Amino acid sequence: MSKLLHQLTVGELADRVDAGDSFTVVDTRPPESFESWHIEGSVNVPFHPVDGLGGDWDWDRVDDLAEEGPVVAICGKGLSSTSFGFELAARGYDEVEVVKGGMEDWSKLYEVVELDTGDDDLFVAQVQRRAKGCLGYVVGSRSAREAVVVDATRQVHEFELVAADAGMTVSGVLDTHVHADHVSGGRTLADRLGVPYYLGSEAADRDVAYEFTALDDGETLSVGDYDIEAIHAPGHTSDMTNYLVDGRLLLTGDTLFVESVGRTELQFGDADAATGAELLYETLHDTLLSLPDETRVLPGHVSVGADGRYGVAAPGKLVSATLGDLRGELDLLSMDESAFVDRVAGDTPEKPANYERVIAINTGRASVGDEEEATELELGPNNCAA
């Protein structure tokens, strides 16, 4: 690689984006790939190493763009963007960098945010998968030196590192439900560590083809001196289980987000989305909203738009709110049941790409062929919110 064509890691790119540095991200993927998912503020300049520029772009327009300042080129895996970068360098531009691994690596970028629990012993970290908005958790006791992992994504080492850095051993792995937008890493992590893998007991009714330790509604498991209570919370899925940590921290999975609630037709289907919405309304009003207002909601996702923008907060910042805050600020929670069901079941966003195959993989009825296939299945942001 020439000195003029420096490779940038996705972590370095994220640091620059977050710092507000002045540069232009040029995405060389085809327009349809760009429109479905891209980095905030990026510009689409389709480019093929053999066919050259696409769309209505010509080198005069590219020259005008490059003259505005430093260019960071990105594509799917770093191939076409590298060729594009060399073309710019050959045209005399020396402020050109290429993102190593492209959007594939961007989809695997994580940030870790430790929650201030107000208790020196209780450790809770929110593990954010930046590009998809997946939020997993490591919950542990410093004195007991043990932790559990909740909603691990496929890059399980990210969760292992969080626990290890805090001086804890993972003693169990939990999923809130059978996920539809990403391949769960829960079973993989549990198998690798030889620890129990937990799901809500209703997961048995979803044709789950592997063994798991079932948690009934109201059942608890302990980490050090802290109880984690399983709360059956149907709506987004029939098996959805929330986890109440120490009676005050509620891991809501895809039941309740900071900016919305979970959609209901991914499992129930478009025809029965209203059934799921009715279940979700009951879960919210009869179960979750009966908890104290100071209960802190820690959701399983944050909405990320096609342009990479977070629906709330920002990458590297805690995504959370109290039940009291959400009760007063989230319109969906103030609706009567009829209006709620109409809204949730009648105005569904685009479904996550490949969601049916992802569900089949997460129930053990299908398997991922290789890393490349898994990456393709998961590309793009999540669409789990109503």
VEXFIMI-491223 format. One record per residue: x negated, y, z negated of N, C-alpha, C in turn; residue in one letter. Coordinates in steps of 0.2 Angstrom, whole numbers, plus 5000, padded with zeros to 4 digits. Layout:
REM residues N
((X,Y,Z),(X,Y,Z),(X,Y,Z),"A") ...
//
This chain:
REM residues 386
((4996,4994,5000),(5000,5000,5000),(4996,5006,5000),"M") ((4997,5011,5005),(4993,5017,5005),(4994,5021,4999),"S") ((4989,5025,4998),(4990,5030,4992),(4995,5035,4993),"K") ((4997,5036,4999),(5003,5041,5000),(5009,5038,5000),"L") ((5010,5031,4999),(5016,5028,4999),(5016,5024,4992),"L") ((5017,5027,4987),(5017,5025,4980),(5024,5021,4979),"H") ((5023,5015,4975),(5029,5011,4973),(5031,5013,4966),"Q") ((5037,5014,4965),(5040,5016,4959),(5045,5010,4957),"L") ((5044,5009,4950),(5049,5004,4947),(5055,5007,4946),"T") ((5061,5003,4945),(5067,5006,4944),(5067,5009,4937),"V") ((5063,5007,4932),(5063,5010,4926),(5060,5017,4926),"G") ((5055,5018,4930),(5052,5025,4932),(5057,5029,4935),"E") ((5061,5026,4940),(5066,5030,4943),(5071,5032,4939),"L") ((5074,5028,4934),(5079,5030,4929),(5076,5035,4925),"A") ((5070,5035,4923),(5067,5040,4918),(5068,5047,4922),"D") ((5066,5047,4928),(5066,5053,4932),(5073,5056,4933),"R") ((5078,5051,4935),(5085,5053,4935),(5087,5056,4929),"V") ((5086,5053,4923),(5089,5055,4917),(5085,5062,4915),"D") ((5079,5063,4917),(5076,5069,4915),(5078,5075,4920),"A") ((5082,5074,4925),(5084,5079,4929),(5078,5081,4934),"G") ((5073,5077,4935),(5068,5079,4940),(5071,5081,4947),"D") ((5067,5085,4950),(5069,5087,4957),(5066,5083,4962),"S") ((5071,5079,4965),(5068,5074,4971),(5075,5072,4974),"F") ((5074,5069,4980),(5080,5066,4984),(5079,5059,4985),"T") ((5084,5055,4982),(5084,5048,4983),(5087,5046,4990),"V") ((5084,5043,4994),(5086,5042,5001),(5087,5034,5001),"V") ((5094,5032,5002),(5096,5025,5002),(5096,5023,5010),"D") ((5092,5018,5012),(5092,5016,5019),(5096,5010,5021),"T") ((5101,5008,5016),(5105,5003,5018),(5111,5005,5023),"R") ((5114,5000,5025),(5120,5001,5030),(5125,5005,5026),"P") ((5129,5009,5030),(5134,5014,5026),(5139,5010,5022),"P") ((5141,5004,5024),(5146,5000,5020),(5143,4998,5013),"E") ((5137,4996,5013),(5134,4994,5007),(5133,5001,5002),"S") ((5131,5006,5005),(5130,5012,5002),(5136,5015,4999),"F") ((5142,5015,5003),(5148,5017,5000),(5151,5013,4994),"E") ((5150,5007,4994),(5152,5003,4989),(5149,5003,4982),"S") ((5142,5006,4983),(5138,5006,4977),(5132,5009,4978),"W") ((5130,5015,4974),(5124,5018,4976),(5122,5022,4969),"H") ((5116,5025,4969),(5113,5029,4964),(5116,5036,4964),"I") ((5118,5039,4959),(5121,5045,4959),(5116,5050,4962),"E") ((5119,5054,4967),(5116,5060,4970),(5111,5057,4976),"G") ((5111,5051,4978),(5107,5048,4983),(5111,5050,4990),"S") ((5106,5050,4995),(5109,5052,5002),(5108,5046,5006),"V") ((5113,5044,5010),(5112,5038,5014),(5109,5040,5021),"N") ((5103,5037,5023),(5100,5037,5029),(5099,5030,5032),"V") ((5104,5027,5035),(5103,5020,5037),(5097,5020,5042),"P") ((5093,5014,5040),(5086,5013,5044),(5085,5006,5044),"F") ((5083,5004,5050),(5081,4997,5051),(5074,4997,5053),"H") ((5070,4992,5051),(5063,4992,5053),(5061,4991,5060),"P") ((5066,4988,5064),(5065,4987,5071),(5070,4992,5075),"V") ((5076,4993,5073),(5081,4997,5077),(5080,5005,5075),"D") ((5077,5006,5069),(5076,5013,5068),(5082,5016,5064),"G") ((5083,5023,5065),(5088,5026,5062),(5095,5024,5064),"L") ((5100,5024,5060),(5107,5023,5062),(5111,5029,5061),"G") ((5118,5027,5062),(5123,5033,5062),(5121,5039,5066),"G") ((5122,5045,5063),(5121,5051,5067),(5114,5054,5065),"D") ((5110,5050,5062),(5103,5053,5060),(5098,5053,5066),"W") ((5094,5058,5066),(5088,5058,5070),(5083,5061,5066),"D") ((5077,5061,5069),(5071,5062,5065),(5071,5070,5063),"W") ((5074,5074,5067),(5074,5081,5065),(5078,5082,5059),"D") ((5084,5078,5058),(5088,5079,5052),(5084,5076,5046),"R") ((5080,5071,5047),(5076,5068,5042),(5071,5073,5040),"V") ((5068,5076,5045),(5063,5081,5043),(5065,5086,5039),"D") ((5071,5089,5041),(5074,5094,5037),(5075,5092,5029),"D") ((5078,5085,5029),(5079,5083,5022),(5072,5082,5018),"L") ((5067,5079,5021),(5061,5078,5018),(5057,5085,5016),"A") ((5059,5090,5020),(5056,5097,5018),(5058,5100,5012),"E") ((5064,5097,5010),(5067,5100,5004),(5064,5098,4997),"E") ((5059,5093,4998),(5056,5091,4992),(5054,5084,4992),"G") ((5051,5081,4986),(5049,5074,4986),(5055,5069,4988),"P") ((5053,5064,4991),(5058,5059,4993),(5056,5052,4990),"V") ((5062,5049,4987),(5061,5042,4984),(5066,5038,4988),"V") ((5063,5033,4992),(5067,5029,4996),(5069,5022,4993),"A") ((5075,5020,4994),(5077,5014,4991),(5082,5010,4996),"I") ((5082,5003,4996),(5086,4999,5000),(5089,4994,4996),"C") ((5090,4988,4999),(5093,4982,4995),(5087,4979,4991),"G") ((5082,4978,4994),(5076,4974,4991),(5069,4977,4991),"K") ((5069,4983,4995),(5063,4987,4995),(5059,4986,5002),"G") ((5063,4983,5007),(5060,4981,5014),(5061,4987,5018),"L") ((5067,4988,5020),(5068,4994,5025),(5066,5000,5022),"S") ((5067,5001,5016),(5065,5008,5013),(5057,5009,5013),"S") ((5053,5003,5013),(5046,5003,5014),(5044,5006,5021),"T") ((5047,5003,5026),(5046,5005,5033),(5048,5012,5034),"S") ((5054,5014,5031),(5056,5021,5031),(5050,5026,5028),"F") ((5048,5023,5022),(5043,5027,5019),(5036,5028,5023),"G") ((5034,5023,5026),(5028,5023,5031),(5030,5028,5036),"F") ((5036,5028,5039),(5037,5032,5045),(5037,5040,5042),"E") ((5039,5041,5037),(5039,5048,5034),(5031,5050,5033),"L") ((5028,5045,5030),(5021,5046,5028),(5017,5048,5035),"A") ((5018,5044,5040),(5015,5045,5047),(5017,5051,5050),"A") ((5022,5054,5048),(5025,5061,5050),(5022,5066,5046),"R") ((5018,5065,5041),(5014,5070,5038),(5017,5072,5031),"G") ((5022,5068,5028),(5024,5069,5022),(5021,5065,5017),"Y") ((5018,5069,5012),(5014,5065,5007),(5018,5064,5000),"D") ((5024,5067,5000),(5028,5066,4993),(5033,5061,4995),"E") ((5031,5055,4996),(5036,5049,4998),(5034,5044,4993),"V") ((5039,5041,4990),(5038,5035,4986),(5044,5030,4987),"E") ((5043,5024,4986),(5047,5018,4988),(5049,5014,4981),"V") ((5055,5013,4980),(5057,5009,4974),(5056,5002,4975),"V") ((5052,4999,4971),(5050,4992,4971),(5056,4988,4969),"K") ((5058,4983,4973),(5064,4979,4972),(5071,4981,4973),"G") ((5071,4988,4975),(5077,4991,4978),(5083,4990,4973),"G") ((5089,4991,4976),(5095,4990,4972),(5096,4984,4968),"M") ((5093,4978,4971),(5093,4972,4967),(5090,4973,4960),"E") ((5084,4976,4960),(5081,4977,4953),(5085,4982,4949),"D") ((5088,4987,4953),(5092,4992,4949),(5097,4989,4946),"W") ((5100,4984,4949),(5106,4980,4946),(5104,4977,4939),"S") ((5098,4976,4938),(5095,4972,4932),(5092,4976,4927),"K") ((5093,4983,4928),(5090,4988,4923),(5094,4988,4917),"L") ((5091,4988,4911),(5094,4988,4905),(5091,4994,4900),"Y") ((5096,4997,4896),(5094,5001,4891),(5097,4998,4884),"E") ((5093,5000,4879),(5096,4997,4872),(5097,5003,4867),"V") ((5103,5003,4864),(5104,5008,4860),(5106,5005,4853),"V") ((5102,5007,4848),(5104,5004,4841),(5109,5009,4838),"E") ((5114,5005,4835),(5119,5009,4831),(5117,5010,4824),"L") ((5119,5017,4822),(5118,5018,4815),(5124,5016,4811),"D") ((5123,5010,4808),(5128,5006,4804),(5129,5009,4797),"T") ((5125,5014,4795),(5125,5016,4788),(5123,5011,4783),"G") ((5120,5006,4785),(5118,5000,4781),(5111,4998,4783),"D") ((5106,4999,4779),(5099,4997,4781),(5098,4989,4783),"D") ((5103,4985,4781),(5102,4978,4782),(5106,4976,4788),"D") ((5112,4979,4790),(5116,4977,4796),(5113,4980,4802),"L") ((5111,4976,4807),(5108,4978,4813),(5113,4977,4819),"F") ((5114,4982,4823),(5119,4981,4829),(5115,4985,4834),"V") ((5114,4982,4840),(5111,4985,4846),(5116,4984,4852),"A") ((5117,4989,4855),(5121,4989,4861),(5116,4988,4867),"Q") ((5117,4983,4871),(5112,4982,4877),(5116,4983,4883),"V") ((5114,4989,4886),(5118,4991,4892),(5114,4989,4899),"Q") ((5118,4986,4903),(5116,4984,4910),(5118,4990,4914),"R") ((5113,4995,4915),(5115,5001,4918),(5119,5002,4924),"R") ((5117,4998,4929),(5121,4999,4936),(5128,4996,4936),"A") ((5129,4991,4931),(5136,4988,4931),(5140,4990,4926),"K") ((5137,4993,4921),(5141,4995,4915),(5143,4990,4910),"G") ((5139,4984,4911),(5140,4978,4906),(5137,4980,4899),"C") ((5141,4979,4894),(5139,4981,4887),(5139,4974,4883),"L") ((5133,4972,4881),(5132,4966,4876),(5129,4969,4870),"G") ((5129,4964,4865),(5127,4966,4858),(5123,4961,4855),"Y") ((5118,4963,4851),(5115,4959,4846),(5117,4962,4839),"V") ((5119,4957,4835),(5122,4959,4828),(5118,4954,4823),"V") ((5115,4958,4818),(5111,4953,4814),(5110,4956,4807),"G") ((5107,4952,4803),(5105,4954,4796),(5097,4955,4795),"S") ((5095,4960,4794),(5087,4961,4793),(5085,4957,4788),"R") ((5088,4956,4782),(5086,4953,4776),(5086,4945,4778),"S") ((5091,4943,4781),(5092,4936,4783),(5088,4934,4789),"A") ((5086,4939,4793),(5081,4938,4799),(5085,4934,4804),"R") ((5091,4935,4804),(5095,4931,4810),(5100,4935,4813),"E") ((5102,4934,4819),(5107,4938,4823),(5111,4933,4827),"A") ((5116,4936,4830),(5120,4933,4835),(5120,4937,4841),"V") ((5121,4935,4847),(5122,4938,4853),(5129,4938,4856),"V") ((5132,4944,4858),(5139,4944,4860),(5138,4946,4867),"V") ((5142,4943,4872),(5142,4945,4879),(5136,4946,4882),"D") ((5131,4941,4882),(5125,4941,4885),(5126,4941,4893),"A") ((5123,4945,4897),(5123,4944,4904),(5117,4939,4906),"T") ((5116,4939,4913),(5112,4933,4915),(5105,4934,4914),"R") ((5103,4940,4913),(5096,4942,4911),(5095,4941,4903),"Q") ((5095,4935,4901),(5096,4933,4894),(5090,4935,4890),"V") ((5084,4936,4893),(5078,4938,4890),(5079,4945,4887),"H") ((5083,4949,4890),(5084,4956,4887),(5087,4956,4880),"E") ((5091,4951,4879),(5094,4950,4872),(5089,4947,4867),"F") ((5086,4942,4870),(5081,4939,4865),(5075,4944,4863),"E") ((5073,4948,4867),(5068,4953,4866),(5071,4958,4860),"L") ((5077,4960,4861),(5080,4964,4856),(5080,4961,4849),"V") ((5082,4955,4849),(5082,4951,4842),(5075,4950,4840),"A") ((5070,4949,4844),(5063,4947,4842),(5060,4954,4840),"A") ((5061,4959,4843),(5059,4966,4841),(5061,4968,4834),"D") ((5067,4966,4832),(5070,4967,4826),(5068,4962,4821),"A") ((5064,4957,4823),(5062,4952,4818),(5067,4947,4816),"G") ((5071,4946,4821),(5077,4941,4820),(5077,4935,4824),"M") ((5079,4930,4822),(5080,4924,4826),(5088,4923,4828),"T") ((5089,4921,4834),(5096,4921,4836),(5099,4914,4834),"V") ((5104,4914,4830),(5107,4908,4827),(5114,4906,4831),"S") ((5116,4910,4835),(5122,4909,4839),(5124,4914,4844),"G") ((5127,4911,4849),(5129,4916,4855),(5137,4915,4856),"V") ((5140,4921,4857),(5147,4922,4858),(5149,4925,4864),"L") ((5154,4923,4868),(5157,4927,4873),(5164,4929,4871),"D") ((5166,4935,4873),(5173,4937,4871),(5178,4934,4875),"T") ((5176,4932,4881),(5181,4929,4886),(5177,4926,4892),"H") ((5181,4923,4896),(5178,4920,4903),(5177,4927,4907),"V") ((5171,4929,4909),(5170,4935,4912),(5172,4934,4920),"H") ((5174,4940,4923),(5176,4939,4930),(5171,4944,4935),"A") ((5167,4948,4931),(5163,4953,4936),(5156,4951,4936),"D") ((5153,4947,4931),(5146,4945,4931),(5146,4938,4929),"H") ((5140,4935,4930),(5138,4928,4928),(5136,4929,4921),"V") ((5140,4926,4916),(5138,4926,4909),(5131,4922,4908),"S") ((5127,4925,4903),(5121,4921,4901),(5122,4918,4895),"G") ((5128,4918,4892),(5129,4915,4886),(5127,4908,4885),"G") ((5130,4903,4889),(5128,4896,4889),(5121,4895,4890),"R") ((5118,4899,4895),(5111,4898,4896),(5107,4899,4890),"T") ((5108,4905,4887),(5104,4907,4881),(5105,4902,4875),"L") ((5112,4900,4874),(5113,4895,4868),(5109,4889,4870),"A") ((5109,4886,4876),(5106,4880,4877),(5099,4881,4876),"D") ((5096,4886,4879),(5089,4887,4878),(5086,4887,4871),"R") ((5090,4890,4867),(5088,4891,4860),(5091,4885,4855),"L") ((5095,4881,4858),(5098,4876,4854),(5102,4878,4849),"G") ((5107,4883,4850),(5111,4886,4845),(5118,4885,4848),"V") ((5123,4886,4843),(5130,4885,4845),(5132,4891,4850),"P") ((5137,4889,4855),(5140,4894,4860),(5147,4894,4858),"Y") ((5150,4900,4857),(5156,4901,4854),(5161,4905,4859),"Y") ((5167,4902,4860),(5172,4906,4864),(5179,4905,4859),"L") ((5183,4909,4861),(5190,4909,4857),(5193,4902,4859),"G") ((5197,4899,4855),(5199,4893,4856),(5204,4892,4862),"S") ((5207,4898,4864),(5212,4898,4870),(5208,4897,4876),"E") ((5201,4897,4876),(5197,4896,4882),(5198,4889,4885),"A") ((5200,4884,4880),(5202,4877,4882),(5207,4877,4887),"A") ((5212,4882,4887),(5217,4882,4892),(5215,4885,4899),"D") ((5209,4887,4900),(5207,4890,4906),(5202,4885,4910),"R") ((5203,4879,4909),(5199,4873,4913),(5192,4874,4912),"D") ((5190,4876,4906),(5183,4877,4905),(5180,4870,4905),"V") ((5175,4869,4909),(5172,4862,4910),(5166,4860,4906),"A") ((5164,4864,4901),(5158,4863,4897),(5160,4863,4889),"Y") ((5156,4861,4885),(5157,4861,4878),(5156,4868,4875),"E") ((5160,4869,4870),(5159,4876,4867),(5162,4875,4860),"F") ((5160,4879,4855),(5162,4879,4848),(5168,4884,4848),"T") ((5174,4881,4847),(5180,4886,4847),(5181,4889,4841),"A") ((5183,4896,4842),(5185,4900,4836),(5192,4902,4836),"L") ((5196,4900,4831),(5203,4901,4831),(5204,4908,4828),"D") ((5210,4911,4830),(5211,4918,4827),(5211,4918,4820),"D") ((5207,4923,4817),(5206,4924,4810),(5200,4920,4807),"G") ((5197,4916,4811),(5191,4912,4809),(5185,4916,4809),"E") ((5181,4915,4804),(5175,4919,4803),(5168,4915,4804),"T") ((5163,4918,4806),(5156,4915,4805),(5152,4921,4802),"L") ((5146,4919,4799),(5143,4923,4795),(5136,4924,4798),"S") ((5133,4930,4797),(5126,4932,4799),(5123,4935,4793),"V") ((5119,4932,4789),(5117,4934,4782),(5123,4935,4778),"G") ((5124,4941,4775),(5130,4942,4771),(5136,4945,4774),"D") ((5135,4946,4781),(5141,4949,4785),(5145,4944,4788),"Y") ((5152,4945,4788),(5157,4941,4791),(5158,4944,4798),"D") ((5159,4939,4803),(5161,4941,4810),(5168,4937,4811),"I") ((5173,4941,4811),(5180,4938,4812),(5182,4938,4819),"E") ((5185,4932,4821),(5187,4931,4828),(5195,4934,4828),"A") ((5197,4938,4833),(5203,4941,4833),(5206,4939,4840),"I") ((5211,4935,4841),(5214,4933,4847),(5217,4939,4850),"H") ((5215,4941,4856),(5217,4948,4859),(5219,4947,4866),"A") ((5224,4943,4868),(5226,4942,4875),(5229,4948,4878),"P") ((5228,4948,4885),(5230,4953,4889),(5226,4954,4895),"G") ((5219,4956,4895),(5215,4956,4900),(5214,4948,4903),"H") ((5213,4944,4898),(5214,4937,4899),(5217,4933,4894),"T") ((5219,4927,4895),(5223,4924,4889),(5218,4922,4884),"S") ((5212,4921,4885),(5207,4919,4880),(5203,4924,4877),"D") ((5205,4930,4878),(5201,4936,4876),(5201,4936,4868),"M") ((5195,4936,4865),(5194,4936,4858),(5189,4943,4856),"T") ((5192,4946,4852),(5188,4952,4849),(5184,4950,4843),"N") ((5179,4953,4841),(5175,4951,4835),(5174,4957,4830),"Y") ((5177,4956,4824),(5177,4962,4819),(5171,4960,4815),"L") ((5166,4965,4815),(5160,4964,4811),(5160,4968,4804),"V") ((5159,4964,4799),(5159,4968,4792),(5166,4972,4791),"D") ((5171,4970,4794),(5178,4973,4793),(5178,4980,4796),"G") ((5173,4982,4800),(5173,4989,4802),(5170,4991,4809),"R") ((5167,4986,4812),(5164,4987,4819),(5168,4982,4823),"L") ((5172,4984,4828),(5176,4980,4832),(5173,4979,4839),"L") ((5171,4973,4841),(5168,4972,4848),(5174,4970,4852),"L") ((5176,4974,4856),(5183,4973,4860),(5182,4970,4867),"T") ((5177,4968,4869),(5176,4965,4875),(5180,4969,4881),"G") ((5184,4966,4885),(5188,4970,4890),(5195,4971,4888),"D") ((5196,4972,4881),(5203,4973,4879),(5204,4981,4879),"T") ((5199,4984,4875),(5200,4991,4874),(5193,4995,4876),"L") ((5193,4999,4880),(5187,5003,4882),(5187,5010,4879),"F") ((5182,5014,4879),(5182,5021,4877),(5186,5025,4881),"V") ((5187,5023,4888),(5190,5027,4893),(5197,5024,4896),"E") ((5198,5018,4894),(5204,5014,4897),(5205,5008,4893),"S") ((5209,5004,4896),(5210,4997,4894),(5209,4992,4899),"V") ((5209,4986,4897),(5207,4981,4902),(5213,4979,4907),"G") ((5211,4978,4914),(5216,4976,4919),(5218,4969,4917),"R") ((5224,4967,4920),(5227,4961,4918),(5228,4956,4924),"T") ((5227,4958,4930),(5229,4953,4936),(5223,4949,4938),"E") ((5217,4950,4935),(5211,4945,4938),(5213,4938,4936),"L") ((5215,4937,4930),(5217,4930,4928),(5224,4928,4930),"Q") ((5229,4933,4928),(5236,4932,4929),(5238,4932,4936),"F") ((5235,4936,4940),(5237,4936,4947),(5241,4943,4948),"G") ((5241,4945,4954),(5245,4951,4955),(5253,4950,4953),"D") ((5255,4944,4955),(5262,4943,4953),(5264,4943,4946),"A") ((5259,4941,4942),(5260,4941,4935),(5256,4946,4931),"D") ((5254,4951,4934),(5250,4956,4931),(5254,4959,4925),"A") ((5261,4960,4926),(5265,4963,4921),(5265,4958,4915),"A") ((5265,4952,4915),(5265,4947,4910),(5258,4949,4905),"T") ((5253,4949,4909),(5247,4951,4905),(5247,4958,4902),"G") ((5250,4963,4905),(5251,4969,4903),(5255,4969,4896),"A") ((5260,4965,4896),(5264,4965,4890),(5260,4962,4885),"E") ((5256,4957,4886),(5252,4954,4881),(5247,4959,4878),"L") ((5244,4963,4883),(5239,4968,4881),(5243,4973,4877),"L") ((5249,4975,4878),(5252,4980,4874),(5253,4978,4867),"Y") ((5255,4971,4866),(5256,4968,4860),(5250,4968,4856),"E") ((5244,4966,4860),(5238,4965,4856),(5236,4972,4854),"T") ((5236,4977,4858),(5234,4984,4856),(5238,4987,4850),"L") ((5245,4986,4850),(5249,4989,4845),(5250,4985,4839),"H") ((5251,4979,4840),(5252,4974,4834),(5246,4972,4831),"D") ((5240,4972,4834),(5234,4970,4831),(5228,4975,4830),"T") ((5226,4978,4836),(5220,4982,4835),(5222,4989,4832),"L") ((5227,4992,4834),(5229,4998,4831),(5232,4998,4824),"L") ((5233,4992,4821),(5234,4991,4814),(5228,4991,4810),"S") ((5222,4991,4813),(5216,4992,4809),(5215,4999,4807),"L") ((5211,5001,4802),(5210,5008,4800),(5207,5012,4805),"P") ((5209,5018,4805),(5207,5023,4811),(5199,5024,4811),"D") ((5196,5023,4805),(5188,5023,4806),(5185,5017,4809),"E") ((5189,5012,4810),(5186,5006,4814),(5182,5008,4820),"T") ((5176,5006,4821),(5172,5009,4827),(5173,5003,4833),"R") ((5175,5006,4838),(5176,5002,4844),(5170,5001,4848),"V") ((5167,4995,4849),(5161,4994,4853),(5163,4990,4859),"L") ((5165,4993,4865),(5168,4989,4871),(5163,4985,4875),"P") ((5166,4980,4879),(5161,4976,4883),(5159,4979,4890),"G") ((5162,4985,4891),(5160,4988,4898),(5161,4995,4897),"H") ((5158,4999,4901),(5159,5006,4902),(5160,5007,4910),"V") ((5165,5011,4912),(5166,5011,4919),(5161,5015,4923),"S") ((5158,5012,4928),(5153,5015,4932),(5156,5016,4939),"V") ((5156,5022,4942),(5159,5023,4949),(5154,5020,4954),"G") ((5156,5020,4960),(5152,5018,4966),(5146,5023,4967),"A") ((5147,5029,4964),(5141,5034,4964),(5136,5033,4958),"D") ((5137,5028,4954),(5133,5027,4948),(5135,5031,4942),"G") ((5140,5035,4942),(5141,5039,4936),(5145,5035,4931),"R") ((5143,5036,4925),(5147,5033,4919),(5153,5037,4918),"Y") ((5159,5033,4917),(5165,5036,4915),(5165,5040,4909),"G") ((5161,5038,4904),(5160,5042,4898),(5152,5041,4896),"V") ((5150,5045,4891),(5143,5045,4889),(5138,5045,4894),"A") ((5133,5042,4894),(5127,5041,4899),(5123,5036,4897),"A") ((5119,5033,4902),(5115,5028,4901),(5110,5029,4895),"P") ((5109,5025,4891),(5104,5026,4885),(5108,5029,4879),"G") ((5114,5031,4880),(5118,5034,4875),(5123,5029,4872),"K") ((5125,5029,4866),(5130,5024,4863),(5137,5025,4867),"L") ((5140,5020,4869),(5146,5020,4872),(5151,5017,4866),"V") ((5155,5022,4863),(5158,5020,4857),(5163,5025,4855),"S") ((5168,5024,4851),(5173,5028,4848),(5176,5025,4842),"A") ((5179,5029,4838),(5183,5026,4833),(5190,5025,4835),"T") ((5194,5020,4832),(5201,5019,4834),(5205,5025,4833),"L") ((5203,5029,4828),(5207,5036,4827),(5206,5040,4833),"G") ((5200,5041,4835),(5198,5045,4841),(5203,5043,4847),"D") ((5202,5036,4848),(5206,5033,4854),(5213,5034,4854),"L") ((5216,5033,4848),(5223,5034,4847),(5225,5041,4849),"R") ((5221,5046,4847),(5223,5053,4849),(5221,5055,4856),"G") ((5217,5052,4859),(5214,5054,4865),(5216,5050,4871),"E") ((5217,5044,4871),(5218,5039,4876),(5226,5039,4878),"L") ((5228,5042,4883),(5235,5042,4885),(5238,5035,4885),"D") ((5235,5030,4887),(5238,5024,4888),(5240,5021,4881),"L") ((5237,5023,4876),(5239,5021,4869),(5245,5024,4866),"L") ((5247,5030,4869),(5253,5033,4867),(5259,5032,4871),"S") ((5259,5028,4876),(5264,5026,4880),(5269,5021,4877),"M") ((5275,5021,4879),(5280,5015,4876),(5278,5009,4881),"D") ((5281,5003,4879),(5279,4997,4882),(5280,4997,4890),"E") ((5286,5000,4891),(5288,5000,4898),(5284,5004,4903),"S") ((5282,5010,4900),(5278,5014,4904),(5271,5011,4905),"A") ((5268,5008,4899),(5262,5005,4899),(5261,5000,4904),"F") ((5266,4995,4904),(5266,4989,4909),(5266,4992,4916),"V") ((5271,4997,4917),(5271,5000,4924),(5264,5002,4926),"D") ((5261,5006,4922),(5254,5009,4923),(5249,5004,4924),"R") ((5248,4999,4920),(5243,4994,4920),(5244,4989,4926),"V") ((5250,4987,4927),(5252,4982,4932),(5253,4985,4939),"A") ((5255,4991,4939),(5257,4994,4945),(5252,4998,4949),"G") ((5246,4999,4946),(5241,5004,4949),(5234,5001,4948),"D") ((5233,4995,4951),(5227,4991,4949),(5221,4994,4954),"T") ((5215,4994,4951),(5209,4996,4956),(5207,4991,4960),"P") ((5202,4992,4964),(5199,4987,4969),(5197,4981,4964),"E") ((5198,4975,4966),(5195,4969,4962),(5188,4969,4963),"K") ((5184,4966,4957),(5177,4965,4958),(5175,4960,4963),"P") ((5170,4962,4967),(5168,4957,4972),(5167,4950,4970),"A") ((5169,4945,4973),(5168,4938,4972),(5170,4936,4965),"N") ((5175,4939,4962),(5178,4938,4956),(5180,4931,4955),"Y") ((5183,4928,4960),(5186,4921,4959),(5180,4916,4958),"E") ((5175,4917,4962),(5169,4913,4962),(5165,4914,4955),"R") ((5165,4920,4953),(5162,4921,4946),(5165,4918,4941),"V") ((5172,4918,4941),(5176,4915,4936),(5175,4907,4936),"I") ((5174,4904,4942),(5173,4897,4943),(5166,4895,4940),"A") ((5161,4900,4941),(5155,4898,4938),(5155,4899,4930),"I") ((5159,4904,4928),(5159,4905,4921),(5163,4900,4917),"N") ((5167,4896,4920),(5171,4891,4917),(5167,4884,4918),"T") ((5162,4884,4922),(5158,4878,4923),(5161,4874,4929),"G") ((5165,4877,4933),(5168,4873,4938),(5164,4874,4945),"R") ((5159,4878,4944),(5155,4879,4950),(5148,4881,4947),"A") ((5143,4881,4951),(5136,4883,4949),(5133,4888,4954),"S") ((5129,4892,4951),(5125,4896,4955),(5119,4893,4959),"V") ((5119,4894,4966),(5114,4890,4969),(5107,4892,4967),"G") ((5105,4899,4967),(5099,4901,4966),(5099,4909,4964),"D") ((5094,4912,4962),(5093,4918,4960),(5096,4923,4965),"E") ((5095,4922,4971),(5097,4927,4976),(5105,4927,4977),"E") ((5108,4921,4976),(5115,4920,4977),(5118,4924,4971),"E") ((5115,4923,4965),(5118,4926,4959),(5118,4933,4959),"A") ((5112,4936,4962),(5111,4943,4963),(5117,4946,4968),"T") ((5118,4942,4973),(5123,4944,4978),(5130,4944,4975),"E") ((5131,4939,4971),(5138,4939,4968),(5139,4945,4963),"L") ((5134,4947,4960),(5135,4953,4955),(5134,4960,4958),"E") ((5131,4960,4964),(5130,4967,4966),(5136,4972,4966),"L") ((5135,4978,4964),(5140,4983,4963),(5142,4984,4956),"G") ((5146,4989,4954),(5148,4991,4947),(5154,4986,4945),"P") ((5155,4986,4939),(5161,4982,4937),(5167,4986,4938),"N") ((5173,4982,4939),(5179,4985,4939),(5184,4981,4935),"N") ((5183,4981,4928),(5187,4978,4923),(5192,4982,4920),"C") ((5192,4989,4921),(5196,4993,4918),(5202,4994,4922),"A") ((5208,4995,4919),(5214,4997,4922),(5214,5004,4924),"A") 
//
